[in-house]
Amino acid sequence: MKAAAFRYHRADSLAEAGEMLTSLDNARLLSGGQSLMAMMNLRYVIVDHLIDLNPVSELAGISHHDDHFQVGAMTRQRCFLDDDAVAAHSPIFREALGYVGHLQTRNRGTVGGSLAHMDPAAELLGLAALTDADITLSGPNGSRQVAIAEFPQAYMTPDIKVDEILTAVRFNRWPAGHGWDFREFAQRHGDFAVVGVGCLLTLDAAGAIDRAAVVLIGVADGPLRLPAVEAMLLGMLPNADLFRAAGEAARHPEITGDALVTADYRRQLAAVMVRRSLTNAHQRAVQAMNQEHHHV
């Protein structure tokens, strides 16, 4: 199929894009187009006006700060993946972004486009949840910040008003020496994850876990943080039994089934993958601590 007829508009600035969005009926924003164009061609989405944000250079780029990095909405996923400073301080991003689609989709797809599209299996959405990110939205009354925990309203429905544009996302950095892991189970590489898991943890001087974050993607309407799993890890000395128990606690009641797999199948996958992910994150944290001691 082909898309229904629409009018194309080119925005050369954020202000111009905002004016178009408020004055045109049934308008949608085009960023990378890797999801939107496919949905338009299948007529899942029918628009009267398409506003192209690609010329808006002010919305692209990555700025680095002591405790976070700010990513412009029009930053290509490939540029984000290739950023050495991001990889040095937050290596889970490079690991996770390698699972995003294929080379061609990462070259065109944008960070903001993925977050605004809000597919439940989106890796960037999972990373945002894992790092307690903040989303910046620009509208006719100025800009506002939305915490990632409040951003998903329902299935593929983010907290973005019809006259607002997602302009940036702030990802919070974890301290040096943290452990990390991101992994997915999919039918083929590049397919949507049946289950995806990301985790971050830090260790104290005695080797006990003093901070942990665990998220599942592809299992519910949005990214699913696991606070109960995180709480049971705090203050504990890592071992196989602890990580196995954490995996069992990841059989979350909100995990759903679909035409591909059942909810029970996803819960079993989540249990195994959380155990393995935490095990690898712990190994990396230990390696990082040993390297720090060696340098000292």
C-alpha positions in Angstrom: 0.0 0.0 0.0 0.9 3.6 -0.2 0.2 6.5 2.1 -3.0 8.5 1.9 -2.6 11.9 0.3 -1.0 14.6 2.5 0.8 18.0 2.2 4.5 18.2 3.0 5.9 21.1 5.0 9.5 21.9 5.6 10.4 23.5 8.9 13.7 25.4 9.1 13.5 26.3 12.8 11.9 25.1 16.0 9.7 28.2 16.1 8.5 27.6 12.5 7.7 24.0 13.3 5.8 25.0 16.3 3.7 27.6 14.3 2.9 24.9 11.7 1.9 22.4 14.4 -0.6 24.8 16.0 -2.0 26.1 12.7 -2.4 23.0 10.7 -5.1 20.4 11.3 -4.2 16.7 11.6 -0.5 17.3 11.4 2.3 15.0 12.3 6.0 15.6 12.8 8.6 13.8 10.7 12.0 13.1 12.3 13.8 9.9 11.2 10.6 8.5 9.7 11.7 4.9 10.3 8.4 4.0 12.0 6.1 6.8 10.9 6.5 6.3 7.1 5.9 2.5 7.4 2.8 3.2 9.4 1.6 5.8 6.9 2.2 3.4 4.0 0.1 0.7 5.8 -2.5 3.4 6.6 -2.3 2.8 10.3 -1.6 6.5 10.4 -3.4 9.0 8.1 -2.3 12.6 8.2 -3.3 15.8 6.3 0.0 17.6 6.9 3.5 16.3 7.4 6.0 18.6 9.1 9.6 17.7 8.3 12.0 18.5 11.3 15.1 17.3 9.5 16.3 20.9 8.5 16.1 22.0 12.2 19.7 21.7 13.1 19.2 23.3 16.6 17.5 20.1 17.7 20.5 17.8 17.0 23.6 17.3 19.1 24.9 15.8 22.4 26.2 18.0 25.3 28.1 16.4 28.2 27.8 17.4 31.8 29.2 16.1 35.1 26.1 14.1 36.1 24.2 13.8 32.8 24.3 14.2 29.0 21.7 16.1 27.0 20.7 14.7 23.7 18.8 16.7 21.1 15.7 15.1 19.7 17.0 15.1 16.1 20.3 13.4 17.0 20.6 10.3 14.8 20.8 7.0 16.7 24.0 6.2 14.8 25.6 9.5 16.1 24.5 8.6 19.7 25.9 5.1 19.4 29.2 6.3 18.0 29.7 9.0 20.6 32.9 8.0 22.5 32.3 10.2 25.5 28.9 8.5 26.0 30.4 5.1 25.7 33.2 5.9 28.1 30.9 7.1 30.9 27.8 5.1 30.1 28.8 2.0 28.1 25.4 0.4 28.4 24.2 2.9 25.7 26.5 1.5 23.0 25.6 -2.0 24.0 21.9 -1.3 23.8 21.9 0.8 20.7 23.5 -2.0 18.8 20.2 -3.8 19.1 18.2 -1.0 17.5 16.9 -2.1 14.1 19.7 -2.4 11.5 22.5 -0.1 10.3 20.2 1.7 7.8 17.5 2.4 10.4 20.0 3.7 13.0 21.5 6.0 10.3 18.2 7.7 9.8 16.3 7.1 13.1 16.4 9.8 15.7 16.6 9.7 19.5 13.5 11.9 19.9 11.6 10.1 17.2 12.0 6.8 19.0 10.9 8.3 22.4 7.9 10.1 20.8 6.8 6.9 18.9 7.1 5.0 22.2 7.1 1.5 21.0 7.2 -0.8 24.1 10.2 -2.7 22.7 12.2 0.5 22.0 15.7 0.3 23.5 16.0 4.0 23.9 12.8 4.1 26.0 14.3 1.4 28.2 17.6 3.3 28.6 15.6 6.4 29.5 13.7 4.5 32.2 16.9 2.9 33.5 18.6 6.2 33.9 15.5 8.1 35.2 15.7 10.5 32.2 13.8 13.7 31.8 12.1 14.6 28.5 11.9 18.3 27.3 8.8 19.3 25.4 8.4 22.7 23.6 4.9 24.2 23.1 3.3 27.6 22.5 3.5 28.4 26.3 7.2 27.5 26.6 8.9 24.3 27.5 8.2 21.7 30.2 10.0 18.7 31.7 8.4 15.3 32.0 10.1 12.6 34.0 10.3 9.3 32.1 8.3 7.5 34.7 5.3 9.8 33.9 5.9 9.9 30.1 4.0 6.8 29.0 0.3 7.3 29.3 -0.9 4.2 27.5 0.2 1.9 24.7 2.2 4.0 22.3 0.8 7.1 23.9 3.4 9.5 25.4 2.6 12.6 27.4 3.0 14.9 24.5 0.2 17.5 23.8 -0.9 18.0 20.2 0.8 21.3 20.0 4.1 20.2 21.6 7.4 19.1 20.1 9.8 16.8 21.9 13.1 18.7 21.8 15.6 16.9 24.0 16.2 14.2 26.6 18.4 14.3 29.6 20.0 10.9 30.5 21.5 10.8 34.0 25.0 9.3 34.3 26.0 6.7 36.8 29.3 7.0 38.7 32.5 5.6 37.4 33.1 2.0 38.2 29.4 0.9 37.8 28.4 -2.4 36.3 26.1 -2.7 33.4 24.4 -5.2 31.0 21.8 -5.0 28.2 20.5 -8.0 26.3 17.6 -9.0 24.2 15.9 -12.1 23.0 14.3 -11.8 19.5 13.4 -14.1 16.7 16.1 -12.5 14.5 18.6 -9.7 15.1 16.9 -6.4 14.4 13.5 -7.7 15.2 11.5 -6.3 18.1 12.6 -7.9 21.3 10.3 -10.6 22.8 12.0 -9.6 26.0 14.8 -7.1 26.6 16.7 -6.5 29.9 18.9 -3.7 31.1 20.5 -3.3 34.4 23.0 -1.1 36.2 24.6 -1.6 39.6 27.3 -0.2 41.9 29.3 -1.9 44.7 30.5 -0.5 48.0 34.0 -1.1 49.3 33.0 -4.4 50.8 31.6 -5.6 47.5 27.9 -5.4 48.4 25.4 -3.8 46.0 24.6 -0.3 47.1 22.6 0.9 44.1 20.7 -1.0 41.4 18.4 -0.4 38.5 16.6 -3.0 36.4 14.3 -2.5 33.4 12.4 -4.8 31.1 11.3 -3.8 27.5 8.9 -5.5 25.1 6.8 -7.0 27.9 4.2 -4.3 28.7 2.7 -1.1 27.4 6.0 0.7 28.2 9.4 0.1 29.8 8.9 -1.8 33.1 11.2 -0.8 35.9 11.5 -3.5 38.6 11.7 -1.7 42.0 11.0 -4.8 44.0 14.0 -6.6 42.3 16.2 -3.5 42.9 15.2 -3.3 46.6 16.0 -7.0 47.2 19.5 -6.5 45.8 20.5 -3.5 48.0 23.0 -4.2 50.7 23.5 -7.8 49.6 26.7 -9.5 48.7 26.2 -10.8 45.1 26.1 -14.5 44.5 24.3 -17.0 42.2 21.5 -17.6 44.7 20.8 -13.8 45.0 20.7 -13.3 41.2 18.5 -16.4 40.8 16.0 -15.1 43.3 16.1 -11.7 41.6 15.3 -13.4 38.3 12.3 -15.1 39.9 11.1 -11.8 41.3 11.1 -10.4 37.8 8.0 -12.5 36.8 6.0 -9.3 37.0 2.2 -9.4 36.8 2.1 -6.6 34.2 4.1 -8.8 31.7 1.7 -9.5 28.9 1.4 -12.0 26.0 0.6 -11.3 22.4 0.1 -13.1 19.1 3.8 -14.1 19.2 4.3 -15.6 22.7 2.3 -16.1 25.9 2.7 -14.1 29.1 4.1 -17.1 30.9 6.7 -17.6 28.2 7.8 -13.9 28.6 7.9 -14.3 32.4 10.1 -17.3 32.1 12.4 -15.4 29.7 12.5 -12.4 32.0 13.5 -14.6 34.9 16.4 -16.2 33.1 17.5 -13.0 31.4 17.5 -10.8 34.5 19.6 -13.4 36.3 22.1 -13.5 33.5 22.1 -9.7 33.1 22.8 -9.1 36.8 25.5 -11.7 36.8 27.3 -10.0 33.9 26.8 -6.5 35.3 28.3 -7.6 38.6 31.3 -9.1 36.9 31.9 -5.8 35.1 31.6 -3.8 38.3 34.2 -6.1 39.9 36.5 -5.6 37.0 36.0 -1.9 37.1 36.8 -1.8 40.9 39.9 -3.9 40.3 41.1 -1.6 37.6 40.7 1.4 39.9 42.7 -0.3 42.6 45.4 -1.2 40.1 45.7 2.4 38.9 45.8 3.6 42.5 
